[in-house]
Amino acid sequence: MLDASLVQFPKDTRRFQQFIDGRWTAGASSAEIVRQSPAHGRDVTAILVGTALDVEAAVRAARIAFDDGRWSGLPSSARCKLLRRVADLIRRDAEDLAMLETLEVGKPITQSRGEVAGAADIWDYAAGMAQALHGDSHNNLGDGLFGMVLREPIGVVGIITPWNYPFFILAERLPFILASGCTAVIKPSEMTSATTLRIAELAAEAGVPAGVINVVTGTGPVVGQAIVDHPLVDMVSFTGSTNIGRSTMVNSARHIKKVSLELGGKNPQVVFADANLQAAADGLVYGMVANAGQTCVSGSRFIVHRDVAAELQKLLLAKIARITVGDTLDPAVKMGSIISPVQHAKVLGYIERAKSDGAELLCGGGANTELLLSVLPTLFAETRPEMQINREEVFGPVASLLTFETAEEAIALANDTEYGLSAGIWSTNLQNTLQAVRRIKAGRVWVNTFMAGGPEMPIGGFRQSGIGRESGIYGVEEYTEIKSVHIDMGARSPWLV
Ligand code: NAD
């Protein structure tokens, strides 16, 4: 039995309704989904199983709220102030939000606290983007013509999010979408909806008008699909697996709906012979086990120069041995549970397959019996590029080692994937580093660090890792339409005389 004494396990299951048009409502739903903490196996939250009728109500509310200008018509300074107030309320309720995130996702409480604090900072930053957004002008079209480029909010945005970072991922999208003047209908993962529902509540408390943020809970094939199919939704922002992203794109085509897709990855970490190996070992392990490896930008393929492979391997194993896997409510714990029994079995299946494919298991390779649904950090050596372990996204704390001799080989290995989400480069040589930065196909590249950054920087993927960019000014512009305006400045020369 786990010892949850350090942070109190809540006595009651928290029950949520849906949040539509500024109020809590059961809507057309009558069934519930009860979520158990994956680390404890105890009920923690319950949400409603939304229906297509609920999506209809939410989309209508968002449509009206957009079309009547109650949000997009505000001065940007007013939108900015309201979004900043949401950031303040997130800070006020940080402990509650972090608890919900930890209980539903199964991640350590210190990690959830960090994510909630980081999310509040993103809301603050995105608030400023409401005022930073601007168009352009062309004063060089000749004496008779003046050109303006206007950016207008695209309209109603459907936001579909995954379970791994429900609060943080929403913070990377929703405040930017709101800053642009759009309204939103959000469908969080059915396993981790609580903090999304809480943010809708906090935004209402901050004074964001009714209908601007709507949350419909439930399953992807019903609620998610209905959002994607709805003709009054102008754009879909989807974050999740490449397969569902693909079907979202296909289904959006019916209404020529704009989509932004943030999908999976099989991300390389390249270690050159001149790297600081101590620093690299730390960054590699962090990139491998953060959120128990359930991170889209996880670095799961370690591509290491042959000359330093043995030494790096030793350093990696020493680091991994120090990772505390345990009760997610214990602030000393670094790694928690896998999200669900299905995902747990899937991760263990990948490990078994790597073993049977002939990879050498260096550590881990199974579950930690102290903690429900856990997987020990698992590292494989002697792998080949064509093995499944080097091709498919495991979404667990599992990585594989590959070796190279030339920089050319390293880059070819890094790019030997259908994905292009993120990459790490470890080197003290400027030429090696810049060559690799230029040639590796990935939306985010970290040099001598991993998973660092701030909301100023865009996020998104190359290839099958996605389309579009979130965050920074790019993440606001993504949700705008561009209108070019041509103004005649004098007597127009007639077309027919
Ligand atoms: P998923 O694709 O199964 O689900 C994502 C969301 O889509 C959920 O809300 C789900 O209910 C919904 N959904 C499911 N079927 C749907 C349908 N037919 N129509 C519309 N919506 C539907 O992904 P997941 O298992 O929740 O998350 C893990 C995946 O997400 C991994 O592949 C990971 O790499 C990816 N991910 C990517 C990023 C990124 O920024 N690139 C971030 C986090 C996670």
Residues whose N, C-alpha, C, O or C-beta is under 5 A from the ligand:
A	BS01	NAD	I160 T161 P162 W163 K187 P188 S189 E190 G218 T219 G220 P221 G224 Q225 T239 G240 S241 T242 I244 E262 L263 G264 G265 C296 S465
